[in-house]
């Protein structure tokens, strides 16, 4: 059973912070971890996450144009959570 799931859909710099955080969780807890990310970033999470899930292709079509680089119009967390809810065990 999963304890924590993370969605990595942001900038690469944040992916590096997230992978470091997952490494800490892996070494200091017994949590079962999942990560949803693009296939080209899965190498950051090898041996850290118990479950790696690829971001579906339609994700970017569905959410393109909602956020902006300044964070003035961030993605609605509820919408993102609803989108990924069915993908996690």
Rosetta constraint file for C-alpha pairs under 8 A:
AtomPair CA 1 CA 32 HARMONIC 6.92 0.50
AtomPair CA 1 CA 89 HARMONIC 7.36 0.50
AtomPair CA 2 CA 31 HARMONIC 7.45 0.50
AtomPair CA 2 CA 32 HARMONIC 5.01 0.50
AtomPair CA 2 CA 33 HARMONIC 6.11 0.50
AtomPair CA 2 CA 34 HARMONIC 7.02 0.50
AtomPair CA 2 CA 89 HARMONIC 7.14 0.50
AtomPair CA 3 CA 31 HARMONIC 5.51 0.50
AtomPair CA 3 CA 32 HARMONIC 5.21 0.50
AtomPair CA 3 CA 33 HARMONIC 6.26 0.50
AtomPair CA 4 CA 31 HARMONIC 6.94 0.50
AtomPair CA 4 CA 32 HARMONIC 6.53 0.50
AtomPair CA 4 CA 33 HARMONIC 5.12 0.50
AtomPair CA 4 CA 34 HARMONIC 6.39 0.50
AtomPair CA 5 CA 33 HARMONIC 5.75 0.50
AtomPair CA 5 CA 34 HARMONIC 4.50 0.50
AtomPair CA 5 CA 35 HARMONIC 5.66 0.50
AtomPair CA 5 CA 36 HARMONIC 7.71 0.50
AtomPair CA 6 CA 33 HARMONIC 7.95 0.50
AtomPair CA 6 CA 34 HARMONIC 6.26 0.50
AtomPair CA 6 CA 35 HARMONIC 4.83 0.50
AtomPair CA 6 CA 36 HARMONIC 6.28 0.50
AtomPair CA 7 CA 35 HARMONIC 5.73 0.50
AtomPair CA 7 CA 36 HARMONIC 4.67 0.50
AtomPair CA 7 CA 37 HARMONIC 6.18 0.50
AtomPair CA 8 CA 15 HARMONIC 6.44 0.50
AtomPair CA 8 CA 18 HARMONIC 7.95 0.50
AtomPair CA 8 CA 35 HARMONIC 7.05 0.50
AtomPair CA 8 CA 36 HARMONIC 5.97 0.50
AtomPair CA 8 CA 37 HARMONIC 4.90 0.50
AtomPair CA 8 CA 38 HARMONIC 7.71 0.50
AtomPair CA 9 CA 37 HARMONIC 6.17 0.50
AtomPair CA 9 CA 38 HARMONIC 7.42 0.50
AtomPair CA 10 CA 14 HARMONIC 6.58 0.50
AtomPair CA 10 CA 15 HARMONIC 7.18 0.50
AtomPair CA 11 CA 15 HARMONIC 6.67 0.50
AtomPair CA 12 CA 16 HARMONIC 6.54 0.50
AtomPair CA 13 CA 17 HARMONIC 6.79 0.50
AtomPair CA 14 CA 18 HARMONIC 6.14 0.50
AtomPair CA 15 CA 19 HARMONIC 6.07 0.50
AtomPair CA 15 CA 44 HARMONIC 7.77 0.50
AtomPair CA 16 CA 20 HARMONIC 6.30 0.50
AtomPair CA 16 CA 44 HARMONIC 7.44 0.50
AtomPair CA 17 CA 21 HARMONIC 6.24 0.50
AtomPair CA 18 CA 22 HARMONIC 6.15 0.50
AtomPair CA 19 CA 23 HARMONIC 6.14 0.50
AtomPair CA 19 CA 44 HARMONIC 6.15 0.50
AtomPair CA 19 CA 45 HARMONIC 6.06 0.50
AtomPair CA 19 CA 48 HARMONIC 7.88 0.50
AtomPair CA 20 CA 24 HARMONIC 6.34 0.50
AtomPair CA 21 CA 25 HARMONIC 6.26 0.50
AtomPair CA 22 CA 26 HARMONIC 6.02 0.50
AtomPair CA 22 CA 33 HARMONIC 7.96 0.50
AtomPair CA 22 CA 45 HARMONIC 7.90 0.50
AtomPair CA 22 CA 48 HARMONIC 6.29 0.50
AtomPair CA 22 CA 49 HARMONIC 7.43 0.50
AtomPair CA 23 CA 27 HARMONIC 6.22 0.50
AtomPair CA 23 CA 48 HARMONIC 5.97 0.50
AtomPair CA 24 CA 28 HARMONIC 5.98 0.50
AtomPair CA 25 CA 29 HARMONIC 5.37 0.50
AtomPair CA 25 CA 30 HARMONIC 7.78 0.50
AtomPair CA 25 CA 31 HARMONIC 7.25 0.50
AtomPair CA 26 CA 30 HARMONIC 6.78 0.50
AtomPair CA 26 CA 31 HARMONIC 7.12 0.50
AtomPair CA 26 CA 48 HARMONIC 6.31 0.50
AtomPair CA 32 CA 49 HARMONIC 7.42 0.50
AtomPair CA 32 CA 50 HARMONIC 6.04 0.50
AtomPair CA 33 CA 48 HARMONIC 7.68 0.50
AtomPair CA 33 CA 49 HARMONIC 4.93 0.50
AtomPair CA 33 CA 50 HARMONIC 5.27 0.50
AtomPair CA 33 CA 51 HARMONIC 6.59 0.50
AtomPair CA 34 CA 49 HARMONIC 5.30 0.50
AtomPair CA 34 CA 50 HARMONIC 5.75 0.50
AtomPair CA 34 CA 51 HARMONIC 4.56 0.50
AtomPair CA 34 CA 52 HARMONIC 5.91 0.50
AtomPair CA 34 CA 53 HARMONIC 7.63 0.50
AtomPair CA 35 CA 45 HARMONIC 7.82 0.50
AtomPair CA 35 CA 49 HARMONIC 6.40 0.50
AtomPair CA 35 CA 51 HARMONIC 6.40 0.50
AtomPair CA 35 CA 52 HARMONIC 5.15 0.50
AtomPair CA 35 CA 53 HARMONIC 6.23 0.50
AtomPair CA 36 CA 52 HARMONIC 5.99 0.50
AtomPair CA 36 CA 53 HARMONIC 4.62 0.50
AtomPair CA 36 CA 54 HARMONIC 5.70 0.50
AtomPair CA 36 CA 55 HARMONIC 5.94 0.50
AtomPair CA 37 CA 41 HARMONIC 6.50 0.50
AtomPair CA 37 CA 42 HARMONIC 6.61 0.50
AtomPair CA 37 CA 52 HARMONIC 7.47 0.50
AtomPair CA 37 CA 53 HARMONIC 6.40 0.50
AtomPair CA 37 CA 54 HARMONIC 5.29 0.50
AtomPair CA 37 CA 55 HARMONIC 5.27 0.50
AtomPair CA 38 CA 42 HARMONIC 6.68 0.50
AtomPair CA 38 CA 54 HARMONIC 5.30 0.50
AtomPair CA 38 CA 55 HARMONIC 5.27 0.50
AtomPair CA 39 CA 54 HARMONIC 5.79 0.50
AtomPair CA 39 CA 55 HARMONIC 7.70 0.50
AtomPair CA 41 CA 45 HARMONIC 7.60 0.50
AtomPair CA 42 CA 46 HARMONIC 6.56 0.50
AtomPair CA 42 CA 52 HARMONIC 7.24 0.50
AtomPair CA 45 CA 49 HARMONIC 6.05 0.50
AtomPair CA 45 CA 52 HARMONIC 7.96 0.50
AtomPair CA 55 CA 59 HARMONIC 6.86 0.50
AtomPair CA 57 CA 61 HARMONIC 7.49 0.50
AtomPair CA 58 CA 62 HARMONIC 6.06 0.50
AtomPair CA 59 CA 63 HARMONIC 6.19 0.50
AtomPair CA 60 CA 64 HARMONIC 5.35 0.50
AtomPair CA 63 CA 67 HARMONIC 7.99 0.50
AtomPair CA 63 CA 75 HARMONIC 7.97 0.50
AtomPair CA 66 CA 73 HARMONIC 6.78 0.50
AtomPair CA 66 CA 74 HARMONIC 6.98 0.50
AtomPair CA 66 CA 75 HARMONIC 6.08 0.50
AtomPair CA 67 CA 71 HARMONIC 6.66 0.50
AtomPair CA 67 CA 72 HARMONIC 7.58 0.50
AtomPair CA 67 CA 73 HARMONIC 5.07 0.50
AtomPair CA 67 CA 74 HARMONIC 4.58 0.50
AtomPair CA 67 CA 75 HARMONIC 5.32 0.50
AtomPair CA 68 CA 72 HARMONIC 6.62 0.50
AtomPair CA 68 CA 73 HARMONIC 5.99 0.50
AtomPair CA 68 CA 74 HARMONIC 6.73 0.50
AtomPair CA 75 CA 79 HARMONIC 7.69 0.50
AtomPair CA 75 CA 80 HARMONIC 7.38 0.50
AtomPair CA 76 CA 80 HARMONIC 6.56 0.50
AtomPair CA 77 CA 81 HARMONIC 6.02 0.50
AtomPair CA 78 CA 82 HARMONIC 6.08 0.50
AtomPair CA 79 CA 83 HARMONIC 6.15 0.50
AtomPair CA 80 CA 84 HARMONIC 6.37 0.50
AtomPair CA 81 CA 85 HARMONIC 5.78 0.50
AtomPair CA 82 CA 86 HARMONIC 7.78 0.50
AtomPair CA 84 CA 88 HARMONIC 7.11 0.50
